[in-house]
Structures are given as C-alpha cells and as structure tokens.
Amino acid sequence: MNLKRFFAKSSIHFLIIIYIIFLLFPLVWVVSSSLKSTPEIYSGTPTILPQQITFEHYISVIEGQQVFRSMWNSLIVGIISTILVLLIAVPSAYAMVRYKSIINTGILGWILVSQIFPVILVMIPLYVLLRYMGLTDSLVGLTLIYVVWSLPFVLWMMHGYVKSIPIELEEAAVIDGATRTEVIFKVIMPLLLPAIGASALFSFISAWNEFFFAFVLMKSPTLATLQVELARYTGMEGQARTGPLAAASVIATIPSIILFVFMRKWLTTGLVSGALKG
C-alpha cells in the first residue's frame, strides 16, 4: 500500500515538474534569445543558453523609446479601464445578489451569452460606433472598449464573491444600529477586498495583453499600445527581428510579473472563493 502511494505521489510530482517546465520554457527561450547576438540567432543551430551574452538588442530597444511610450499608453488604459470596471461591477454585483428581480436574471443571462460571441463579430459595429463618436484613434475610445469587454466576466466573478457572504452578517450589523452605508463599507467591503484584488488583476492583465482592438482602432504611432508596438517588430513579409522583439518582450513582461507577485495572494484567495462558493 505504501509503495502504491509512493508511486502515486512521485507520478503527481513528475507531472507537476513537466507542467512547470512547459510553462517556463517560452519565457526562458525569449530571455535567452534577447541575450544572443544577431548572427547566433540566425545561425541555424538553436541553443537554450547564449554562447556569448550581449545587450545590443536591449540597447536598440531602449534607444528607440517606442516600447516605453507604448507601455505608458497600455498602463494608462489598463488602470483607468480597471477602475471603471470595478466601480460598475462591485455595486452591480451586490444589487444583483441582494435584490432579486427578473432584470437581474436577465443580466446574468446576458453575461453568459456575451462570452459566446467572437471578437471579430462585435468589432465592426464597435468601430462604426466609435467612428461616429470620433474616438477611433483615441485612448479614451480604447478604454471604453476594454471596460465593455471586461465588465461581463468581472461582474460574474463579483456576483459569486458577494453571494458567498452570508446575509446574516448584514442583518446582525443592522440590529446593532449600523446604517446601510456603514454595513456596506465596514462589513461588506473588507470581506470583498480579496475578490476586488483578483478582479482588478484580471481586468488589468486583460487590457495589458489585448491586441486586436488596439490594432484595429489605434492608427497613430504615438498612441500605440504595447502589444501593437511589439507586432511592429515583424516585417511586411512576416520575417521578425527576433533579437529586438525578444528584448522588447522581456521588458514588456516585467510589469505584469511585478504586479502578479504583489497580488498573487489576493488572486488565489479571490479565484478560489468565487469559483467554489458562487
């Protein structure tokens, strides 16, 4: 029996290690490519570790300054869209859970149906609408698109989190003399902080990594977001400048990694709570 348990645990650990290697290998390969010289990259004999470390690709990317400008655009759009999504989703989720009505049921159905349609299907009407409003080549228009795109899923997540909070806590606070405002900000909000953190991280990363909407709507090079700027390292014939592209990708990944490290506890707690208790 102990031998079977040992083999079972060993197999699970082996599969976990293989999965971790599978996830980390692309990042290791990109970092390695960014440190290789151009002749070594195109030598035809790929190696995991660079034969001679060089920072020429990072220097060319930094001197161009386009990546940092696009990172700033993505940062602004991501932060503002995340704040707007949370300002709409948190009170809406609370109202949907605590106040039952046919409208709330219809909203839940809309959330599920909205995730079925592909992006290309909604791109044309969105583009026509934004062009009519004069927001096709504007960070404001792109921010509104990200709000609309992330709101259904974030609202669904927050609905599960709010539903997991017993209503008896609010009733006890009311009996103790708390007002509705005090109940929301002193009882509900502290319990929702992990969920808000997880939802904020999801919304920001979605905006940070999004490419299609930004590629279609943004035409000015100074307003390009990060993913659009990275796509420009590929030539017209599909031949990529591998070295600068790898260096720019490494630089672009750093903010996401830092954000994830600082918010990983909130992300784990929030996702598990919403998935199991909703």
C-alpha contacts under 8 A as a table, 3 or more apart, distances in Angstrom:
res1	aa1	res2	aa2	distance
1	M	4	K	5.20
1	M	5	R	6.30
2	N	5	R	5.03
2	N	6	F	6.07
3	L	6	F	5.01
3	L	7	F	6.27
4	K	7	F	5.18
4	K	8	A	6.08
5	R	8	A	4.99
5	R	9	K	6.15
6	F	9	K	5.25
6	F	10	S	6.02
7	F	10	S	4.97
7	F	11	S	5.99
8	A	11	S	5.19
8	A	12	I	6.30
9	K	12	I	5.11
9	K	13	H	6.17
10	S	13	H	5.14
10	S	14	F	6.02
11	S	14	F	5.02
11	S	15	L	6.16
12	I	15	L	5.19
12	I	16	I	6.20
13	H	16	I	5.04
13	H	17	I	6.18
14	F	17	I	5.16
14	F	18	I	6.24
15	L	18	I	5.06
15	L	19	Y	6.12
16	I	19	Y	5.05
16	I	20	I	6.15
17	I	20	I	5.09
17	I	21	I	6.18
18	I	21	I	5.13
18	I	22	F	6.13
19	Y	22	F	4.92
19	Y	23	L	6.26
20	I	23	L	5.10
20	I	24	L	6.07
21	I	24	L	5.14
21	I	25	F	5.71
22	F	25	F	5.58
22	F	26	P	7.74
23	L	26	P	6.84
23	L	27	L	7.88
24	L	27	L	5.40
24	L	28	V	6.19
25	F	28	V	5.02
25	F	29	W	5.99
26	P	29	W	5.03
26	P	30	V	6.15
27	L	30	V	5.17
27	L	31	V	6.21
28	V	31	V	5.23
28	V	32	S	6.04
28	V	48	I	7.93
29	W	32	S	5.04
29	W	33	S	6.05
29	W	48	I	6.44
30	V	33	S	5.08
30	V	34	S	6.15
30	V	246	A	5.31
30	V	247	A	7.70
30	V	249	S	7.61
30	V	250	V	7.08
31	V	34	S	5.15
31	V	35	L	6.56
31	V	246	A	6.78
31	V	247	A	7.24
31	V	250	V	6.42
32	S	35	L	5.31
32	S	36	K	6.53
32	S	48	I	6.54
32	S	49	L	5.88
32	S	50	P	6.06
33	S	36	K	5.21
33	S	41	I	6.88
33	S	50	P	7.35
33	S	242	T	7.49
33	S	243	G	6.18
33	S	246	A	6.14
33	S	247	A	7.87
34	S	55	F	7.62
34	S	57	H	6.43
34	S	58	Y	7.43
34	S	242	T	7.95
34	S	243	G	5.22
34	S	244	P	6.92
34	S	245	L	7.80
34	S	246	A	4.86
34	S	247	A	4.67
34	S	250	V	7.81
35	L	50	P	6.57
35	L	52	Q	7.92
35	L	53	I	5.19
35	L	54	T	5.14
35	L	55	F	5.90
35	L	56	E	7.98
35	L	57	H	7.46
35	L	243	G	7.83
35	L	247	A	7.81
36	K	40	E	6.22
36	K	41	I	6.32
36	K	50	P	5.30
36	K	51	Q	7.33
36	K	52	Q	6.56
36	K	53	I	5.78
36	K	54	T	5.91
36	K	243	G	7.28
37	S	40	E	5.33
37	S	41	I	6.35
37	S	52	Q	7.42
37	S	53	I	7.44
37	S	54	T	6.13
37	S	56	E	7.47
37	S	243	G	7.54
38	T	41	I	5.15
38	T	42	Y	6.48
38	T	243	G	6.54
39	P	42	Y	5.35
39	P	43	S	5.79
40	E	43	S	4.94
40	E	51	Q	7.97
41	I	44	G	7.43
41	I	46	P	7.19
41	I	242	T	7.59
41	I	243	G	7.42
42	Y	45	T	7.98
43	S	46	P	7.45
47	T	50	P	6.73
50	P	53	I	5.98
54	T	57	H	7.74
55	F	58	Y	5.31
55	F	59	I	6.24
56	E	59	I	5.06
56	E	60	S	6.23
57	H	60	S	5.16
57	H	61	V	6.22
57	H	243	G	5.71
57	H	244	P	4.86
57	H	247	A	5.97
58	Y	61	V	5.10
58	Y	62	I	6.03
58	Y	244	P	6.84
58	Y	247	A	5.43
58	Y	248	A	7.26
59	I	62	I	5.16
59	I	63	E	5.99
60	S	63	E	5.18
60	S	64	G	6.21
60	S	244	P	7.13
61	V	64	G	5.23
61	V	65	Q	6.58
61	V	66	Q	7.68
61	V	67	V	7.03
61	V	244	P	6.28
61	V	247	A	7.19
61	V	248	A	6.41
62	I	65	Q	5.21
62	I	66	Q	7.97
62	I	67	V	7.53
62	I	68	F	7.82
64	G	67	V	7.51
65	Q	68	F	5.49
65	Q	69	R	6.46
66	Q	69	R	5.14
66	Q	70	S	6.14
66	Q	229	E	7.42
67	V	70	S	5.12
67	V	71	M	6.00
67	V	226	L	6.68
67	V	229	E	6.63
67	V	230	L	7.76
67	V	248	A	6.83
67	V	252	A	7.88
68	F	71	M	4.89
68	F	72	W	6.14
69	R	72	W	5.09
69	R	73	N	6.37
69	R	222	T	7.25
70	S	73	N	4.97
70	S	74	S	6.17
70	S	222	T	7.50
70	S	223	L	7.01
70	S	224	A	5.56
70	S	225	T	4.54
70	S	226	L	4.64
70	S	229	E	6.56
71	M	74	S	5.07
71	M	75	L	5.98
71	M	225	T	6.47
71	M	226	L	5.14
71	M	252	A	7.15
72	W	75	L	4.96
72	W	76	I	6.17
72	W	225	T	7.97
73	N	76	I	5.27
73	N	77	V	6.19
73	N	139	L	7.69
73	N	223	L	6.59
73	N	224	A	7.02
73	N	225	T	5.49
73	N	226	L	7.42
74	S	77	V	5.16
74	S	78	G	5.79
74	S	207	A	7.38
74	S	208	W	5.79
74	S	225	T	5.06
74	S	226	L	5.94
75	L	78	G	5.10
75	L	79	I	6.02
75	L	208	W	7.14
76	I	79	I	5.39
76	I	80	I	6.14
77	V	80	I	5.43
77	V	81	S	5.92
77	V	139	L	6.69
77	V	140	V	7.88
77	V	142	L	7.34
77	V	143	T	5.39
77	V	207	A	7.27
78	G	81	S	5.33
78	G	82	T	5.97
78	G	143	T	7.52
78	G	203	S	7.62
78	G	204	F	5.04
78	G	205	I	7.64
78	G	207	A	5.16
78	G	208	W	5.98
79	I	82	T	5.16
79	I	83	I	6.22
79	I	204	F	6.49
80	I	83	I	5.19
80	I	84	L	6.23
80	I	143	T	7.09
81	S	84	L	5.15
81	S	85	V	6.04
81	S	143	T	5.43
81	S	144	L	7.05
81	S	146	Y	6.20
81	S	147	V	5.27
81	S	203	S	7.74
81	S	204	F	7.62
81	S	207	A	7.79
82	T	85	V	5.11
82	T	86	L	6.22
82	T	147	V	7.26
82	T	200	A	5.91
82	T	203	S	5.52
82	T	204	F	5.71
83	I	86	L	5.28
83	I	87	L	6.13
83	I	200	A	7.74
84	L	87	L	5.07
84	L	88	I	6.29
84	L	147	V	6.77
85	V	88	I	5.28
85	V	89	A	5.81
85	V	147	V	5.64
85	V	150	S	7.18
85	V	151	L	5.64
85	V	154	V	7.57
85	V	203	S	7.73
86	L	89	A	4.98
86	L	90	V	5.65
86	L	154	V	7.90
86	L	196	I	7.43
86	L	199	S	7.74
86	L	200	A	7.09
87	L	90	V	6.08
87	L	91	P	7.10
88	I	91	P	6.26
88	I	92	S	6.15
88	I	151	L	7.91
89	A	92	S	5.08
89	A	93	A	5.81
89	A	151	L	6.72
89	A	154	V	6.60
89	A	155	L	4.88
89	A	158	M	6.92
90	V	93	A	5.31
90	V	94	Y	6.34
90	V	155	L	7.26
90	V	158	M	6.40
90	V	196	I	7.91
91	P	94	Y	5.07
91	P	95	A	6.15
92	S	95	A	5.13
92	S	96	M	6.11
92	S	155	L	7.42
93	A	96	M	5.07
93	A	97	V	6.25
93	A	155	L	6.05
93	A	156	W	7.65
93	A	158	M	5.75
93	A	159	H	4.71
93	A	162	V	6.85
94	Y	97	V	5.33
94	Y	98	R	6.06
94	Y	159	H	6.98
94	Y	162	V	6.09
95	A	98	R	5.32
95	A	99	Y	5.45
96	M	99	Y	5.64
96	M	100	K	6.40
96	M	104	N	5.45
96	M	159	H	7.32
97	V	100	K	6.61
97	V	159	H	6.69
97	V	162	V	6.85
97	V	163	K	6.06
100	K	104	N	6.56
100	K	105	T	7.98
101	S	104	N	5.37
101	S	105	T	6.66
102	I	105	T	5.12
102	I	106	G	6.24
103	I	106	G	4.99
103	I	107	I	6.20
104	N	107	I	4.98
104	N	108	L	6.38
105	T	108	L	5.19
105	T	109	G	6.38
106	G	109	G	5.03
106	G	110	W	6.14
107	I	110	W	4.91
107	I	111	I	6.20
108	L	111	I	5.06
108	L	112	L	6.51
108	L	156	W	7.56
109	G	112	L	5.26
109	G	113	V	6.18
110	W	113	V	5.09
110	W	114	S	5.87
111	I	114	S	5.30
111	I	115	Q	6.78
111	I	152	P	5.13
111	I	153	F	7.05
111	I	156	W	7.08
112	L	115	Q	5.62
112	L	116	I	7.22
113	V	116	I	5.43
113	V	117	F	7.44
114	S	117	F	6.03
114	S	152	P	7.39
115	Q	118	P	7.85
115	Q	152	P	7.92
117	F	121	L	6.66
117	F	122	V	7.66
118	P	121	L	5.56
118	P	122	V	7.26
119	V	122	V	5.62
119	V	123	M	6.15
120	I	123	M	5.04
120	I	124	I	7.32
121	L	124	I	6.88
122	V	125	P	5.80
122	V	126	L	6.17
123	M	126	L	5.18
123	M	127	Y	5.98
123	M	213	F	7.53
124	I	127	Y	5.12
124	I	128	V	6.24
125	P	128	V	5.11
125	P	129	L	6.09
126	L	129	L	5.10
126	L	130	L	6.09
127	Y	130	L	5.17
127	Y	131	R	5.99
127	Y	136	T	6.84
127	Y	217	L	7.24
128	V	131	R	5.12
128	V	132	Y	6.20
129	L	132	Y	5.17
129	L	133	M	6.39
130	L	133	M	4.94
130	L	134	G	5.99
130	L	135	L	5.01
130	L	136	T	5.33
130	L	141	G	6.71
131	R	134	G	4.89
131	R	135	L	5.86
131	R	136	T	5.19
132	Y	135	L	7.78
133	M	136	T	7.99
134	G	137	D	7.88
135	L	138	S	5.15
135	L	139	L	7.92
135	L	140	V	6.84
135	L	141	G	4.82
135	L	142	L	7.94
136	T	141	G	6.29
136	T	142	L	7.81
136	T	217	L	5.17
136	T	218	M	6.75
137	D	141	G	7.45
137	D	217	L	5.67
137	D	218	M	4.72
137	D	219	K	5.97
137	D	220	S	6.93
137	D	223	L	7.82
138	S	141	G	5.35
138	S	142	L	6.48
138	S	217	L	7.87
138	S	218	M	6.83
138	S	223	L	7.39
139	L	142	L	4.98
139	L	143	T	5.99
139	L	223	L	7.07
140	V	143	T	5.08
140	V	144	L	6.34
141	G	144	L	5.15
141	G	145	I	6.33
142	L	145	I	5.04
142	L	146	Y	6.33
142	L	213	F	7.43
142	L	214	A	6.80
142	L	217	L	7.32
143	T	146	Y	5.15
143	T	147	V	6.24
144	L	147	V	5.04
144	L	148	V	6.28
145	I	148	V	5.23
145	I	149	W	6.06
145	I	213	F	7.84
146	Y	149	W	4.95
146	Y	150	S	5.94
146	Y	207	A	6.30
147	V	150	S	5.45
147	V	151	L	5.75
148	V	151	L	5.41
148	V	152	P	7.50
149	W	152	P	6.97
150	S	153	F	5.87
150	S	154	V	6.21
150	S	203	S	6.07
150	S	206	S	7.55
151	L	154	V	5.19
151	L	155	L	5.80
152	P	155	L	5.14
152	P	156	W	6.18
153	F	156	W	5.01
153	F	157	M	6.22
154	V	157	M	4.99
154	V	158	M	6.10
154	V	199	S	5.91
154	V	202	F	7.97
154	V	203	S	7.36
155	L	158	M	5.12
155	L	159	H	6.01
156	W	159	H	5.06
156	W	160	G	6.57
157	M	160	G	5.36
157	M	161	Y	6.51
157	M	199	S	7.24
157	M	274	G	6.07
158	M	161	Y	4.95
158	M	162	V	6.09
158	M	195	A	6.81
158	M	196	I	7.63
158	M	199	S	7.55
158	M	274	G	7.38
159	H	162	V	5.33
159	H	163	K	6.06
159	H	278	G	7.31
160	G	163	K	5.12
160	G	164	S	6.35
160	G	273	S	7.93
160	G	274	G	4.88
160	G	275	A	7.20
160	G	277	K	6.68
160	G	278	G	3.80
161	Y	164	S	5.27
161	Y	165	I	7.04
161	Y	192	L	7.10
161	Y	195	A	6.44
161	Y	270	G	7.73
161	Y	273	S	6.51
161	Y	274	G	4.89
161	Y	277	K	7.26
161	Y	278	G	6.25
162	V	165	I	5.48
162	V	192	L	7.34
163	K	166	P	7.42
163	K	277	K	7.52
163	K	278	G	5.96
164	S	273	S	7.69
164	S	274	G	7.63
164	S	277	K	5.29
164	S	278	G	5.92
165	I	169	L	7.84
165	I	188	I	7.90
165	I	191	L	7.82
166	P	169	L	5.92
166	P	170	E	7.80
167	I	170	E	5.37
167	I	171	E	6.45
168	E	171	E	4.90
168	E	172	A	6.00
169	L	172	A	5.20
169	L	173	A	6.28
169	L	187	V	7.55
170	E	173	A	5.08
170	E	174	V	6.22
170	E	183	V	6.22
170	E	187	V	7.19
170	E	188	I	7.92
171	E	174	V	5.10
171	E	175	I	6.20
172	A	175	I	5.08
172	A	176	D	6.30
173	A	176	D	5.05
173	A	177	G	6.57
173	A	178	A	5.48
173	A	183	V	6.46
173	A	187	V	7.83
174	V	177	G	5.13
174	V	178	A	4.84
174	V	179	T	6.50
174	V	180	R	7.64
174	V	183	V	7.34
175	I	178	A	7.24
178	A	181	T	8.00
178	A	182	E	5.73
178	A	183	V	6.18
179	T	182	E	5.13
179	T	183	V	6.15
180	R	183	V	5.06
180	R	184	I	6.31
181	T	184	I	5.25
181	T	185	F	6.21
182	E	185	F	5.30
182	E	186	K	5.37
182	E	187	V	7.28
183	V	186	K	5.50
183	V	187	V	5.09
183	V	188	I	6.46
184	I	187	V	5.73
184	I	188	I	4.88
184	I	189	M	6.05
185	F	188	I	6.06
185	F	189	M	5.11
185	F	190	P	7.35
186	K	189	M	6.33
186	K	190	P	6.61
187	V	190	P	6.17
187	V	191	L	6.94
188	I	191	L	5.41
188	I	192	L	6.28
189	M	192	L	4.93
189	M	193	L	6.22
190	P	193	L	5.42
191	L	194	P	7.25
192	L	195	A	5.15
192	L	196	I	6.00
193	L	196	I	4.99
193	L	197	G	6.07
194	P	197	G	5.06
194	P	198	A	6.22
194	P	266	W	4.71
194	P	267	L	7.10
194	P	269	T	6.31
194	P	270	G	5.15
195	A	198	A	5.13
195	A	199	S	6.08
195	A	266	W	7.08
195	A	267	L	7.63
195	A	269	T	7.53
195	A	270	G	4.38
195	A	271	L	7.34
195	A	273	S	7.86
195	A	274	G	7.59
196	I	199	S	5.07
196	I	200	A	5.93
196	I	270	G	7.73
197	G	200	A	5.09
197	G	201	L	6.16
197	G	263	M	7.09
197	G	266	W	5.60
197	G	267	L	6.56
197	G	270	G	7.43
198	A	201	L	5.18
198	A	202	F	6.23
198	A	263	M	7.69
198	A	266	W	5.64
198	A	267	L	4.24
198	A	268	T	7.59
198	A	269	T	7.94
198	A	270	G	5.40
198	A	271	L	6.69
199	S	202	F	5.10
199	S	203	S	6.12
199	S	267	L	7.89
199	S	270	G	7.90
200	A	203	S	5.14
200	A	204	F	6.04
201	L	204	F	5.22
201	L	205	I	6.03
201	L	259	L	7.91
201	L	260	F	7.63
201	L	263	M	7.53
201	L	267	L	7.32
202	F	205	I	5.36
202	F	206	S	6.08
203	S	206	S	5.19
203	S	207	A	6.36
204	F	207	A	5.19
204	F	208	W	5.99
205	I	208	W	4.85
205	I	209	N	6.01
205	I	256	S	7.18
206	S	209	N	5.43
206	S	210	E	5.92
207	A	210	E	5.24
208	W	226	L	7.50
208	W	227	Q	7.87
209	N	226	L	7.95
209	N	227	Q	6.48
210	E	213	F	7.12
210	E	214	A	7.19
210	E	227	Q	6.85
211	F	214	A	5.41
211	F	215	F	5.91
211	F	227	Q	5.42
211	F	228	V	6.19
212	F	215	F	5.10
212	F	216	V	6.29
213	F	216	V	5.33
213	F	217	L	6.03
214	A	217	L	5.30
214	A	218	M	5.48
214	A	224	A	7.34
214	A	225	T	6.71
214	A	228	V	6.78
215	F	218	M	5.85
215	F	219	K	7.70
215	F	228	V	5.80
216	V	219	K	7.70
218	M	221	P	8.00
218	M	223	L	6.61
218	M	224	A	6.07
219	K	223	L	7.49
219	K	224	A	7.25
220	S	223	L	5.37
220	S	224	A	6.50
221	P	224	A	5.25
224	A	228	V	6.01
224	A	229	E	6.23
225	T	228	V	5.49
225	T	229	E	6.26
226	L	229	E	5.13
226	L	230	L	6.26
226	L	252	A	7.37
227	Q	230	L	5.11
227	Q	231	A	6.33
228	V	231	A	5.11
228	V	232	R	6.68
229	E	232	R	5.29
229	E	233	Y	7.39
230	L	233	Y	5.69
230	L	245	L	6.61
230	L	248	A	7.03
230	L	249	S	7.20
231	A	234	T	5.81
232	R	235	G	7.01
233	Y	240	A	5.88
233	Y	241	R	5.70
233	Y	242	T	7.92
233	Y	244	P	7.34
233	Y	245	L	5.78
234	T	237	E	7.99
234	T	238	G	5.77
234	T	239	Q	5.69
234	T	240	A	4.02
234	T	241	R	6.20
235	G	238	G	5.23
235	G	239	Q	5.24
235	G	240	A	5.82
235	G	241	R	7.67
236	M	239	Q	7.29
240	A	245	L	7.47
241	R	244	P	5.95
241	R	245	L	5.93
242	T	245	L	5.09
242	T	246	A	5.93
243	G	246	A	5.24
243	G	247	A	6.29
244	P	247	A	5.03
244	P	248	A	5.98
245	L	248	A	5.15
245	L	249	S	6.00
246	A	249	S	5.03
246	A	250	V	6.22
247	A	250	V	5.19
247	A	251	I	6.35
248	A	251	I	5.11
248	A	252	A	6.05
249	S	252	A	4.96
249	S	253	T	6.11
250	V	253	T	5.16
250	V	254	I	6.61
251	I	254	I	5.57
252	A	255	P	6.70
252	A	256	S	7.79
253	T	256	S	5.50
253	T	257	I	6.33
254	I	257	I	5.20
254	I	258	I	6.19
255	P	258	I	5.13
255	P	259	L	6.09
256	S	259	L	5.14
256	S	260	F	6.06
257	I	260	F	5.08
257	I	261	V	6.10
258	I	261	V	5.18
258	I	262	F	6.38
259	L	262	F	5.34
259	L	263	M	6.17
260	F	263	M	5.12
260	F	264	R	5.35
261	V	264	R	5.39
262	F	265	K	7.75
263	M	266	W	5.35
263	M	267	L	6.12
264	R	267	L	4.94
264	R	268	T	6.12
265	K	268	T	5.33
265	K	269	T	6.14
266	W	269	T	5.22
266	W	270	G	5.77
267	L	270	G	5.24
267	L	271	L	5.98
268	T	271	L	5.44
268	T	272	V	6.16
269	T	272	V	5.48
269	T	273	S	6.05
270	G	273	S	5.15
270	G	274	G	6.07
271	L	274	G	5.25
271	L	275	A	5.96
272	V	275	A	5.18
272	V	276	L	5.99
273	S	276	L	5.56
273	S	277	K	5.64
273	S	278	G	7.45
274	G	277	K	5.66
274	G	278	G	5.26
275	A	278	G	5.86
